Amino acid sequence: MAVKDTEPYLPACLDSILAQTYPNWELIAVNDHSTDATPDILRSYAEKDPRVRVFDSDRPRLIPTLQVAYAQAKGTLINRMDSDDMMPHDKLEILVKEWLKYGKGHVIAGGTEHFVDEGEVGDGFRRYERWLNDVARRSAHYEEIYTECVIPSHSWIIHREDFDHVGAFDPIVYPEDYDLSFRFYRAQLKIIGIDVVLHHWRDRSNRISRTWDEYKDNRYFDLKTRFFYELDRDRSRPLVLWGAGRNGKDMAKILLDHQDTFHWVCDNERKIGKDVYGIRMEHFDVIPTLDHPQIMIVVSSPDGKEEIKAMLKAWNKKPVEDYWFFA
């Protein structure tokens, strides 16, 4: 657990860890140059319970601090915690029991629930929460991986040998949990989703997902396309980009940077037949005429996504096999 200036929330977080029904844990808490009472709180809990081990980071920022923490870990199974959040009392027990059913080569991933001390959780975070929990319920992590980060940083457990195999906290890439999800995918670790809320996630105005530049454009197109070209793109097959709004235009620029050719489709009659960035916009009904296309869908409307899924399913004479939602 990386810890930085979370004095108002840290006691509740630590109390939730001490209250775990599974007793065989160690908490590696690393202070990242805090300027409030965080270090004193950490030391006071370490004095109360030897399972709490406290260190100071010699390098600032989140990932380097997590690297310091992981270097001190003695445990066989690894889970990450955020110092302003809270654990359900049986989180670790559920994760460990579920992991023991499957063993190495598997990641157990559960659901999450946002909360605030005052006011209401933002609509965007609540939508993300519902989507995450549905992904976990269906174990659809790899099916949905290009949509958004499918395994938040705190809701998984993994054997340390598997964690080392995928690079642990080594890459300095933000958002670090999304990059890690793709590394699970690259290694083809099996994700076992469970329909249980395993983490209470605090929504606050100064959380880093709201304040750090690395998180401001939360579409993460550059990260997604880097892994898409490494893991899924087959250049022998036609590529289709579906969507002509802002998302589609931004993605088209990235595909051109990758020197790829693609069919750009939409349903906007005003755009069909026009040239954008040198690409002729086509109607989406060109898709069934293509030979085993790969389709990147960047339509952001939930209703639009469902309509697209229905159309892809309806083209059953020549079914579309590979499609991914990127927004």
Secondary structure, 3 states (H helix, E strand, C coil): CEECCCCCCHHHHHHHHHCCCCCCCCEEEEECCCCCCHHHHHHHHHHHCCCEEEEECCCCCHHHHHHHHHHHCCCCEECCCCCCCECCCCHHHHHHHHHHCCCCCEEEEEEEEEECCCCCCCHHHHHHHHHHHHHHHHCCCCCCCCCCCCCCCCCEEEEHHHHHHCCCCCCCCCCHHHHHHHHHHHHCCEEEEEEEEEEEEECCCCCHHHHCHHHCCCCCHHHHHHHHHHHCCCCCCCEEEECCCHHHHHHHHHHHHCCCCCEEEECCCCCCCCEECCEEEEEHHHHHHCCCCEEEECCCCHHHHHHHHHHHHHCCCCCCCEEEECC
